[in-house]
Amino acid sequence: MPRNRVFILLFRSIHEVLRVEKILKKQGVRHELVPVPRNLSSDCGMCIRLDGDATDIRRSLHDTEIDRSFVFDGEDYEQVEL
């Protein structure tokens, strides 16, 4: 997978989003909380947007359970495993 792509991470609850945000902040990983895009569905209305490399993201989140993850190329979302 190419480096430096935009990843959208969806979680089952806002509590999980906030827990992962805390992990990312502690590690100094640049991210932002954003509303879940309308064409993606989730049990939670917020998600995490990250720019970067899939390997680096996996390393940062190690054993964190992600409901679904997507790569956004500016036009389309492609579901990927992280």
C-alpha positions in Angstrom: 0.0 0.0 0.0 1.4 3.4 -0.9 2.7 5.6 1.9 1.1 8.9 3.1 -2.6 8.2 2.5 -5.5 9.4 4.5 -7.0 6.8 6.8 -10.4 6.9 8.4 -10.8 4.7 11.4 -14.3 3.8 12.7 -15.1 2.5 16.1 -18.2 1.0 17.8 -18.7 3.8 20.3 -17.6 7.4 21.1 -15.9 5.9 24.1 -13.6 3.9 21.9 -12.9 6.9 19.7 -11.9 9.0 22.8 -9.8 6.2 24.1 -7.9 5.8 20.9 -7.5 9.6 20.6 -5.8 9.6 24.1 -3.4 6.8 22.9 -2.6 8.8 19.7 -2.0 12.1 21.7 0.3 10.3 24.1 2.4 9.0 21.2 2.4 12.3 19.4 0.6 11.0 16.4 -1.1 13.7 14.3 -4.8 13.0 13.9 -8.2 14.6 14.1 -11.6 13.7 15.2 -14.2 14.2 12.4 -17.8 13.2 11.8 -18.2 9.8 10.1 -18.6 10.6 6.3 -22.2 10.1 5.2 -21.4 7.3 2.7 -19.8 5.2 5.5 -21.8 3.8 8.3 -20.9 3.3 11.9 -22.5 2.8 15.3 -20.7 6.0 16.4 -21.0 9.5 14.8 -17.3 10.4 15.1 -14.2 8.8 13.7 -10.5 9.4 13.6 -8.7 10.7 10.5 -5.0 10.1 10.1 -2.5 10.8 7.4 0.4 8.4 7.2 1.6 4.9 6.6 -0.5 1.8 7.4 2.4 0.1 9.1 3.0 3.2 11.4 -0.7 3.4 12.2 -0.8 -0.3 13.2 2.3 0.1 15.4 0.7 3.1 17.1 -2.5 1.3 17.8 -1.0 -2.2 18.3 -3.9 -4.2 20.0 -6.7 -1.6 19.6 -9.8 -3.0 18.1 -10.9 -1.0 15.1 -14.5 -1.6 13.8 -13.6 -0.7 10.2 -10.9 1.3 8.4 -10.8 3.0 5.1 -8.3 4.7 2.8 -9.5 7.9 1.2 -7.9 9.1 -2.0 -9.7 12.4 -2.2 -12.7 10.9 -4.1 -13.3 7.4 -3.0 -13.2 5.3 0.2 -11.6 1.8 0.0 -12.1 -0.5 3.0 -8.7 -1.9 4.3 -7.5 -4.0 7.2 -5.3 -2.4 9.7 
